[in-house]
Amino acid sequence: MKKIPKGVKGVAYLYYLDSIFSLILGLFLLFGKDLIISIYPPFFLTYSNHITFFGILFLAISVFSYFVAGALKRKKNWARITAIFFSALTV
């Protein structure tokens, strides 16, 4: 059985870290919406549905990052391609 390259293992851990931070941000946007709205009510009341949307979006990103990280550690080829694609998008 071949070893996983250190770079791939490092990227997998970064995707796990991304998953954790996206989960925290998504939960904050969903359940801390009242706190966000209390900062500047006229602006954020107008966009309260957007706050909920972005909370759900970050939760979906969190789940996706977790699965990509696990697949990278199991040496799945689709996970490498996906990680390269999304890393290129963020540059």
N, C-alpha and C positions, 0 to 999 in steps of 0.2 A: 504494500500500500504506500503510495506516494505521500510525502508530507505536503501540507498546505504552505505555499510561500508566505514569508513574513509580511510582505506588502498586502497580500490578499487578506490575511488574518487581521492586519491593522485596519484595512478598509472595512472589514466586517464589524470590528469593534466600534469604528466611527459611525457606522449605520445603526448599531445598537444605541450609541449615545444620541444620535439624531432622533431615534425612536422615543427615547425617554424625554428629551426636551420638547419634541412635538406633542407628546402626550400631555405634558405639564401645561404647555401653552394652549392646547385645545381645550383642556378641562377648565383652565382659567377663563378663556373666552366664553365658554358655555355657562359656567356657574358664577363667574365674577362679572357678568354683564352689568349688573346694577352698580357695581363699584366703578366700572368704566364709564357708565352713563353719568354718574354723579360728578365726574371730573369736569365735564363741560356739557351740560344737558342739551342746549339747543343743537349742537352739532351731532352728538352721539345718539340722541333720540331719533333723529332723522335716519340714521344708519344702523339702528338696532338689529334689523334683520340681517344686515351684512356681518355684524359681529357674530351672530349665531352661525351663519354660513361658513365663516372662516374658522370657527371653533370646530365644526364638523369636518371641514377640510383638513385641518391639522390633525384631528383624530385619525382620519383615513390615511394621511401621510405617515403617521406613527405606526399604524398596523402594517402598511406596505414596507416601511423601512425595517421593521422587525423581521418580516418574512424574507426580505432580500438579504439581511445580515445572516440569518440562519442558513439560507441557501448558499451563500458565499462560503460559510464554514463547512458545508457539506460538499463543496466543489461542484456546484451545479453551473453549467455553462450559461444558461439563461440569466442567472443572477449576475454573472460577470458582465454580460452585454448590457443588462439593465443598469447596473451600477455605472458603467462607462457612459452610457447615454445620459443618465440624470446628472452625473458629475460634469459632463460637457455642457448641459443646459444651465447649470448654476455658475459657470465661468463667465 
